[in-house]
């Protein structure tokens, strides 16, 4: 099972919006609306921020939003804040009932 | 509140075995599936294994299939990962994560336990 493809890094200034892409295949992202996104600070456990492509858990800022088109899912963070600087990972359910992660994207808020 | 606390990590020689535990509290353990996810130093997340609520269904990443076994004790609210024939590439922080099963995602994570495979 190959990892989903994410850009290694993205950057933006406070107040701007950024989008992180997550490209899979017809064996995962393309078949299911079961894409989730996680935020991870250095030395900390990941935290769920988006599930089922575009749903936010309770307590997660509405500045985080998700979408999907074909084999590619996307995470958009609007109104960037310094505390958004972290690593972001996408994950998908697969046709073999396993899970797969993206390689991760380091977000830098300039 | 939901808590997942991993333990059992440490330094182990290649070819040896280790068992990780994940103690759960603050919710009805039997209603959830659980995963192990690992992260090698400086690397990304890698899914390792999943077990369903009843313990009768499991699935594994190809990289650990045949060497690792996931299990659970619903009477003790504890998840396990038995790791055999360990390799240097198994060195990582191992996280347990909860899965609501109604939709496949990881809604809560433990703090992780570090496994180092080295001679």
Interface residues (C-beta under 8 A of the other chain):
Chain A: X1 X3 X34 X36 X38 X40 X45 X46 X47 X48 X51 X52 X57 X89 X91 X93 X96 X97 X98 X99 X100 X101 X102 X103 X104
Chain B: X35 X37 X44 X45 X46 X47 X50 X59 X60 X61 X62 X95 X97 X103 X104 X105 X106 X107 X108 X109 X110 X111 X112
